[in-house]
């Protein structure tokens, strides 16, 4: 892995060091392309587009985004990674992944998750809110909701 400590090394002031770093970067970039990195980038862009992001928003840094939009970005990234890394898809667990979403965006996420099920992707959504159960039922009548406990029940 290429690590550069810019405080200790001014690569531009040292031509040989600059050449070495450029060669290392070129090797890493070639590995990225050879290992499907551009395809992965395309898949991420596709998933983000389906979640309602426009092309300009996709190219911005994540810390530019609101907390809810950042959560959506991480969901899309996780889905793209699973799609790229596995032929037999493991289930995806979403734990409070909708907590910062308004109803419209949460419903869009549910639709995207449902669309993934057509490709064999199983998903589990964990939440303490009733809203997500209702949204899941709105998006897919075959969604199953299991209530594990309530505050009134004693947990053993």
C-alpha positions in Angstrom: 0.0 0.0 0.0 1.3 3.4 -0.9 1.6 5.7 2.1 3.0 9.2 1.8 3.9 11.5 4.7 3.7 14.9 3.1 5.1 16.7 6.2 8.4 14.7 6.0 8.7 14.3 2.3 8.3 17.0 -0.4 8.3 14.7 -3.4 8.4 17.5 -5.9 11.7 18.8 -4.4 13.2 15.3 -4.7 13.0 14.3 -8.4 14.0 10.6 -7.7 11.5 10.3 -4.9 8.8 11.9 -7.1 9.6 9.3 -9.9 9.3 6.4 -7.4 6.0 7.7 -6.0 4.7 8.2 -9.5 5.7 4.6 -10.4 4.0 3.3 -7.2 0.8 5.3 -8.0 0.8 4.0 -11.6 1.1 0.4 -10.4 -1.7 0.9 -7.9 -3.9 2.6 -10.5 -3.3 -0.3 -12.9 -4.2 -2.8 -10.2 -7.4 -0.8 -9.5 -8.4 -1.0 -13.1 -7.3 -4.6 -13.6 -9.3 -5.7 -10.5 -12.5 -4.1 -11.7 -12.3 -0.8 -9.9 -13.8 1.1 -12.8 -16.7 -1.4 -13.0 -17.1 -1.0 -9.2 -17.2 2.8 -9.6 -19.9 2.4 -12.3 -22.0 0.1 -10.1 -21.8 2.6 -7.2 -22.8 5.4 -9.6 -25.7 3.3 -10.9 -27.0 2.5 -7.4 -26.6 6.1 -6.2 -28.5 7.2 -9.3 -31.4 4.8 -8.5 -31.5 6.3 -5.0 -32.1 9.8 -6.5 -28.6 11.3 -6.6 -27.8 13.4 -9.6 -24.4 13.2 -11.4 -23.1 16.4 -9.8 -23.9 15.2 -6.3 -22.2 11.8 -6.9 -18.9 13.5 -7.6 -18.8 15.5 -4.3 -17.0 14.4 -1.1 -19.1 12.4 1.4 -18.6 15.0 4.2 -20.4 17.5 1.9 -23.6 15.5 2.4 -26.1 15.6 5.1 -26.2 12.8 7.7 -29.2 11.1 6.0 -27.7 11.4 2.5 -24.4 10.1 3.9 -26.3 7.0 5.3 -27.8 6.4 1.8 -24.3 6.7 0.2 -22.9 4.0 2.6 -25.9 1.7 1.9 -25.2 2.1 -1.8 -21.5 1.4 -1.3 -22.2 -1.7 0.8 -24.6 -3.0 -1.9 -22.1 -2.4 -4.7 -19.3 -4.1 -2.7 -21.4 -7.2 -2.1 -22.4 -7.2 -5.7 -18.8 -7.0 -6.8 -17.2 -9.4 -4.3 -19.7 -12.3 -4.0 -21.3 -14.6 -6.6 -23.4 -16.1 -3.9 -24.8 -13.0 -2.1 -24.7 -13.0 1.7 -27.6 -11.3 3.5 -27.3 -7.6 4.1 -28.2 -6.3 7.6 -29.4 -2.8 7.9 -29.3 -1.6 11.5 -31.1 1.7 11.9 -30.0 2.7 8.3 -33.3 4.6 7.9 -33.1 6.6 11.1 -32.0 9.9 9.4 -34.3 9.6 6.4 -37.5 11.4 5.6 -40.4 9.1 4.6 -39.9 9.7 0.8 -36.2 8.8 0.9 -36.7 5.9 3.3 -39.3 4.5 0.9 -36.9 5.0 -2.1 -34.3 3.0 -0.1 -36.9 0.2 0.5 -37.6 0.1 -3.2 -33.9 -0.2 -4.0 -33.6 -3.0 -1.5 -36.6 -4.7 -3.0 -35.1 -4.4 -6.5 -31.9 -6.1 -5.2 -34.0 -9.1 -4.1 -34.8 -9.8 -7.7 -31.0 -10.6 -8.0 -31.0 -13.0 -5.0 -30.1 -10.4 -2.4 -31.7 -11.1 1.0 -31.9 -8.2 3.4 -32.7 -7.8 7.1 -33.8 -4.4 8.5 -33.4 -3.8 12.2 -35.1 -0.8 13.8 -36.9 0.3 16.9 -39.3 2.3 14.8 -42.7 1.2 13.5 -42.3 3.5 10.4 -39.9 1.1 8.6 -42.3 -1.8 9.0 -45.1 0.2 7.4 -42.8 1.4 4.6 -41.6 -2.2 3.9 -45.2 -3.4 3.7 -46.1 -0.5 1.3 -43.2 -1.4 -1.0 -43.7 -5.1 -0.9 -46.7 -7.0 0.3 -44.5 -10.1 0.8 -42.3 -8.3 3.4 -42.2 -10.0 6.7 -42.0 -8.1 10.0 -40.9 -9.7 13.2 -41.3 -7.8 16.5 -38.6 -9.0 18.8 -39.6 -7.2 22.0 -41.2 -4.1 23.4 -40.2 -2.0 26.3 -43.0 -3.4 28.4 -41.8 -6.9 28.0 -39.2 -8.3 30.3 -36.1 -9.5 28.4 -34.7 -12.7 29.7 
